Amino acid sequence: MSISALLTGELNLQKLQTANSSPHWKSAYVKWQAVSVQAKSLTKSLLSRDYHKRPTLEQCLHHPWIAATPPQPTLTPVLRTTLRNMVKFHTTTSLKKALLKLMLLFVLSPEDLREVKEAFAELDTDMDGAVSLEELRVQLNRLFPEEQAQTALTAIASTAELTEGKLAYSEFLLWGCSRKGFTSIDVLDTAFKLLDRDRDGAVGQQDLKEFLYLESEGCSDSMVWEVLISSISNDSRGTFHFEDLGTFIQKH
């Protein structure tokens, strides 16, 4: 296929040159007007009658039109925000991650998750229903300096729950969701009611055991539960209340 055909979509341009007034020639001429100056320059040199003046393959590869780096599409605001959320999330404590997952699965509305779902669709370029570390790396490198992007990727890879080396949909939503969605009064209130199994206005050891599903794994040491609860509240009774939950989610 000729260069003319590649650039304009018109075949056999040389044959049409003898009929300058034909509709086909006029169509080709108009299309050539839309071709960039650099592309025309290289094409003209390749069509030179004197083969000494035609560029070599190496010269073609170094021509500005060939060597120019194509412009990269800009990161959408939604994807930019989600990536920043993911970079911050790896420092979150394990207990807070568990609480956030509770809110994500049972409390947050579709509208709360709309933006992070859009970001997931952008990142999942092979549309396999998960975000690979490679897909994530490409976008992180566009947002951060290379060293910072690699540090962030390493942190995510070492702390996220990966399935075959990929972030599954629900895990991605947890990492990429804006923290603001978890701190509204309505969301916190609903989450607290889910935790407060006996409806006594406080969350204690038994409530937390049932929520974390750890009792069946032999985690019977009360000291463990005291430490977990103390990370949320200093209440001497070993419980935490609604206000403590809100403070814990917002500060950590």
C-alpha positions, -999 to 999 in steps of 0.1 A, spaced: 0 0 0 14 34 -9 21 63 15 -6 83 -3 -32 56 5 -21 55 42 -23 92 47 -53 101 26 -72 69 19 -69 76 -19 -53 48 -40 -33 53 -72 -27 90 -67 -1 91 -95 -26 80 -121 -50 106 -110 -25 134 -115 -32 135 -153 -68 144 -146 -65 174 -123 -101 184 -128 -116 150 -120 -136 146 -87 -112 119 -75 -82 142 -78 -100 171 -61 -109 147 -33 -73 136 -29 -61 171 -30 -84 182 -2 -74 152 20 -37 161 15 -44 196 29 -53 179 62 -20 160 64 7 175 87 36 194 73 61 169 87 43 140 71 42 158 37 79 166 41 89 129 46 65 118 18 80 143 -6 115 132 1 106 95 -4 90 103 -38 121 121 -51 131 109 -86 168 111 -76 173 80 -53 204 97 -38 181 123 -23 157 97 -8 162 91 29 175 58 42 155 37 66 175 49 95 170 85 84 133 79 81 132 65 117 148 98 129 125 120 109 105 143 132 72 129 120 83 93 129 104 100 160 79 123 176 63 109 208 26 107 204 6 128 229 -6 108 259 -43 111 268 -47 131 300 -58 115 332 -94 121 339 -101 139 372 -119 108 385 -90 85 378 -65 110 392 -85 113 425 -89 75 428 -52 68 423 -43 93 450 -68 77 473 -52 43 466 -17 56 474 -29 70 508 -49 39 517 -20 15 522 -12 32 556 -46 24 569 -47 1 599 -61 -34 596 -91 -27 619 -100 4 600 -98 -15 567 -123 -40 582 -146 -12 592 -144 5 559 -152 -28 541 -183 -32 563 -194 3 551 -185 -5 515 -204 -37 513 -235 -28 534 -238 9 538 -225 30 508 -250 38 480 -244 33 443 -240 71 440 -213 71 467 -194 46 446 -201 61 411 -167 78 406 -145 49 418 -165 26 396 -158 49 366 -121 47 375 -122 9 377 -136 9 341 -108 31 329 -81 10 346 -94 -24 336 -81 -21 300 -84 -58 292 -119 -59 307 -113 -91 328 -131 -77 358 -99 -70 378 -71 -44 378 -36 -59 374 -6 -44 390 7 -37 354 -25 -17 346 -21 2 378 17 8 372 10 24 338 -14 50 353 7 56 385 37 65 363 16 91 346 6 107 379 37 105 400 75 106 394 88 71 385 104 64 419 73 76 438 50 56 416 71 24 421 70 29 459 32 33 458 28 2 437 50 -19 460 30 -8 490 -3 -17 473 11 -50 462 23 -59 497 -8 -49 516 -38 -53 493 -57 -86 490 -48 -97 455 -64 -125 435 -39 -140 411 -18 -108 413 -48 -85 406 -71 -63 426 -106 -78 424 -135 -54 419 -146 -51 456 -110 -47 468 -104 -20 442 -135 -1 454 -122 -3 490 -88 11 480 -100 37 456 -131 51 473 -129 86 487 -127 88 525 -155 114 524 -180 88 515 -173 70 548 -176 100 571 -212 112 566 -234 110 597 -259 86 579 -231 62 568 -215 61 602 -248 57 620 -258 27 598 -224 11 603 -225 16 640 -259 -1 642 -245 -30 622 -217 -34 648 -239 -29 678 -254 -64 677 -272 -62 711 -284 -26 706 -271 -13 739 -255 18 724 -219 5 727 -197 -19 708 -178 -44 729 -156 -75 725 -184 -98 716 -198 -74 690 -163 -70 674 -157 -108 675 -189 -114 655 -181 -86 631 -145 -98 624 -154 -135 623 -124 -143 643 -139 -162 673 -140 -194 652 -103 -192 645 -94 -196 682 -87 -160 689 -100 -162 725 -74 -140 743 -94 -110 756 -63 -89 755 -64 -89 717 -99 -75 717 -90 -49 744 -62 -37 722 -84 -35 691 -111 -16 710 -86 7 727 -74 18 693 -109 33 688 -117 44 724 -101 48 758 -134 38 776 -125 19 808 -154 -5 801 -137 -18 770 -163 -5 746 -167 23 720 -196 45 710 -209 62 679 -188 93 685 -157 72 689 -163 54 656 -167 87 637 -135 101 652 -116 69 644 -127 68 608 -119 105 602 -86 107 619 -67 76 609 
